[in-house]
Amino acid sequence: MIILKSPREIELMREAGKRLAFVHRGARELLKPGMSTWELDQAIAKLIKDQGGIPSFLNYQGFPACSCISVNDTVIHGIPSKDEIIREGDIVSLDLGLIYEGYHADAARTLCVGEVKDETKRLVQVTRESFFEGLAFCREGYRLSDVSHAIQTHCENSGFSVVREFTGHGIGKDLHEDPSIPNYGEPGRGPRLRAGMVLAIEPMVNQGDKAIRMEADGWTIKTIDGKPSAHYEHTVLITGDDPELFTWGDEV
């Protein structure tokens, strides 16, 4: 069931998103070669606490950390580790969630660490662009798959592939609510978008094949061919006019 949010709920989610954008900005400033993903996760946990929030991901279905930190060929759900060291030329996807007054915000960015190969840099840029291609259809009257189709079309026309097994989602009191939002599909299908829907839209895009595999830890998802993957996400409110990005504000 898709839950339309009340004005009070929207205000709380707007505040959660604002605080999460601040956390992303802080994480971007902290990220540097030579640090472990565990160190970065510890810093992110402090940022969330300082914002008066609770990490959405910690212990969620058993996830053991505050943030998902996915490096290079890790698509999503990378578990922070003292043994994984971030290096010059890496791309690092930070998927972060924050609970404020009982409501979640969810957002992801893929960041370049120093000088990154041109094609990998283009992957990161196209993934971001594909989100905004989908956002153009986040208006009342369009169907959910119009968003999905726009994301897929932009990515594939740019020579990249879209992950099929994981999707965006509704969000509110629960981190994952209806509806599921694939990043691919034919247009004109699924529920019509209505004011009051809040959606976490999140393209996950591979430089090579779309196929993925799960590591033995039961969480970490990697590309099947070892090529890089990028991730971009905002928490989005459908309104009677332009969509609103609750988690906007951290990008330079």
C-alpha positions in Angstrom: 0.0 0.0 0.0 1.3 3.4 -0.9 1.1 5.8 2.0 0.5 9.5 1.2 2.2 11.7 3.8 0.3 14.3 5.8 1.6 17.9 6.0 3.0 17.2 9.5 4.8 14.1 8.2 6.2 16.0 5.2 7.6 18.6 7.5 9.4 16.0 9.6 10.7 14.2 6.5 11.9 17.5 5.1 13.9 18.1 8.3 15.3 14.6 8.2 16.4 15.1 4.6 18.0 18.5 5.5 20.0 16.8 8.3 21.0 13.9 6.1 22.3 16.3 3.4 24.5 17.9 6.1 25.8 14.5 6.9 26.6 13.8 3.3 28.4 17.1 3.0 30.5 16.3 6.1 31.3 12.8 4.7 32.4 14.3 1.4 34.8 16.6 3.2 36.3 13.8 5.3 36.8 11.3 2.5 40.5 11.0 1.6 43.0 8.4 0.4 44.5 6.2 3.1 41.5 6.0 5.4 39.6 2.8 5.9 36.0 2.4 5.2 35.5 1.6 8.9 37.1 5.0 9.9 34.7 6.7 7.5 31.7 4.9 8.9 32.7 5.9 12.4 32.9 9.5 11.3 29.5 9.3 9.6 28.0 7.8 12.8 29.2 10.8 14.7 27.8 13.2 12.1 24.4 11.6 12.3 24.4 11.7 16.1 25.5 15.4 16.0 22.5 16.1 13.8 20.1 14.6 16.3 19.5 11.6 14.1 19.6 7.8 14.4 21.3 5.8 11.6 18.6 4.1 9.5 20.9 1.2 8.5 22.5 0.1 11.7 21.1 -3.3 12.6 18.5 -3.0 9.8 17.7 -6.6 9.0 21.1 -7.3 10.6 23.3 -4.8 8.7 26.3 -4.3 11.0 27.2 -0.6 10.3 25.8 2.9 10.1 26.5 3.4 6.4 26.9 1.4 3.2 30.3 2.2 1.7 30.8 0.6 -1.7 34.1 1.0 -3.4 34.7 0.6 -7.2 33.1 -2.7 -8.3 30.9 -2.9 -5.2 27.4 -1.9 -6.3 25.7 -1.4 -3.0 25.6 -2.6 0.6 29.4 -2.5 1.2 30.1 -3.3 4.8 32.7 -0.9 6.3 36.0 -2.6 7.2 39.3 -1.7 8.9 41.0 -3.8 6.1 39.5 -1.9 3.2 41.6 1.2 2.5 40.4 4.0 0.2 43.0 4.8 -2.5 43.6 7.5 -5.0 41.6 6.8 -8.2 38.8 4.9 -6.4 35.2 5.8 -6.6 33.3 5.4 -3.3 29.5 5.2 -3.1 28.1 6.4 0.2 24.5 5.3 0.9 23.3 6.9 4.1 20.1 7.0 6.0 18.9 9.0 9.0 15.9 8.8 11.3 14.5 12.0 12.7 11.5 12.0 15.0 10.5 8.6 13.7 10.9 9.3 9.9 13.6 8.3 7.5 15.6 10.1 4.9 17.7 8.1 2.4 20.4 9.4 0.0 23.4 8.1 -1.9 26.3 9.7 -3.7 29.3 8.2 -5.6 32.4 10.3 -5.1 35.7 10.3 -7.0 38.8 10.1 -4.9 41.5 12.2 -6.5 42.2 11.5 -10.2 39.8 8.9 -11.6 39.9 7.3 -15.1 37.8 9.4 -17.6 35.4 6.5 -18.3 34.8 5.9 -14.7 34.3 9.6 -14.1 31.7 9.6 -16.9 29.9 6.7 -15.3 29.5 8.7 -12.1 28.2 11.7 -14.1 25.8 9.7 -16.2 24.4 8.0 -13.1 23.7 11.4 -11.5 22.2 12.7 -14.8 19.9 9.6 -15.0 18.4 10.5 -11.7 17.4 13.9 -13.0 16.1 12.4 -16.2 13.7 10.3 -14.0 13.0 13.3 -11.8 11.5 15.1 -14.8 8.6 12.6 -14.6 8.1 12.9 -10.8 4.8 14.9 -11.2 1.2 14.1 -10.7 -0.3 12.2 -13.5 2.7 10.4 -14.7 3.1 6.7 -14.0 5.8 5.2 -11.9 7.4 3.4 -14.9 7.8 6.7 -16.7 10.5 7.5 -14.1 12.1 4.1 -14.5 12.1 4.3 -18.3 13.8 7.7 -18.3 16.6 6.4 -16.1 17.2 3.3 -18.1 17.1 5.2 -21.4 19.7 7.7 -20.4 22.1 5.1 -18.9 21.9 2.7 -21.8 22.1 5.4 -24.5 25.3 6.5 -22.7 26.8 2.9 -23.0 26.2 1.8 -19.4 23.9 -0.9 -17.9 21.3 -0.7 -15.2 21.1 -3.1 -12.2 17.8 -5.0 -12.3 17.7 -6.9 -8.9 17.6 -3.8 -6.6 15.2 -0.8 -6.8 14.2 2.5 -5.3 11.3 2.5 -2.9 8.8 4.5 -1.0 9.9 5.8 2.4 8.4 7.3 5.6 8.1 5.8 9.0 9.7 2.7 7.5 12.9 2.8 5.5 11.4 0.7 2.7 7.7 1.2 1.8 5.6 0.7 -1.3 6.1 1.2 -4.1 9.2 -0.5 -5.5 10.8 1.8 -8.1 12.9 -0.2 -10.8 15.5 1.7 -12.8 14.3 0.1 -16.0 11.0 -0.7 -17.8 8.5 0.3 -20.4 6.7 3.7 -19.8 3.1 4.1 -19.0 2.8 1.3 -16.3 2.4 1.1 -12.6 0.6 3.5 -10.2 0.0 7.1 -11.1 2.1 9.5 -9.1 0.1 11.6 -6.5 0.9 14.6 -4.3 2.0 13.3 -0.9 4.0 10.3 -2.2 7.6 10.3 -0.9 10.0 8.2 -2.9 13.7 7.2 -2.7 14.8 7.1 -6.3 18.2 5.6 -6.8 19.8 4.6 -10.1 22.5 1.9 -9.7 24.5 1.8 -12.9 27.4 -0.5 -14.0 30.2 0.4 -16.4 30.1 -3.1 -17.8 27.6 -5.9 -17.7 24.4 -5.4 -15.7 24.9 -8.8 -13.9 25.8 -8.8 -10.2 26.8 -11.3 -7.5 26.4 -11.4 -3.7 29.4 -11.9 -1.5 29.5 -14.6 1.2 28.6 -12.0 3.9 25.1 -11.9 2.5 25.1 -8.1 2.0 27.9 -6.9 -0.4 26.8 -6.8 -4.0 29.5 -6.6 -6.7 29.5 -6.4 -10.5 30.0 -9.8 -12.1 32.8 -8.6 -14.3 34.7 -6.5 -11.7 34.0 -3.2 -13.5 33.0 -0.1 -11.5 29.5 0.7 -10.5 27.9 4.1 -9.4 24.9 5.0 -7.2 22.9 8.2 -6.8 19.8 8.7 -4.7 17.6 11.4 -3.2 14.4 11.3 -1.1 11.8 13.0 -3.3 8.3 14.4 -2.5 5.7 14.4 -5.2 3.7 17.7 -5.0 1.0 19.4 -7.1 3.9 21.2 -8.9 7.6 20.5 -9.1 9.0 17.6 -7.1 10.9 18.5 -3.9 14.3 16.9 -3.0 14.4 16.5 0.8 18.0 15.5 0.7 19.4 18.2 -1.6 22.1 20.6 -0.3 25.4 18.7 0.0 26.7 18.9 -3.6 29.3 21.4 -4.8 
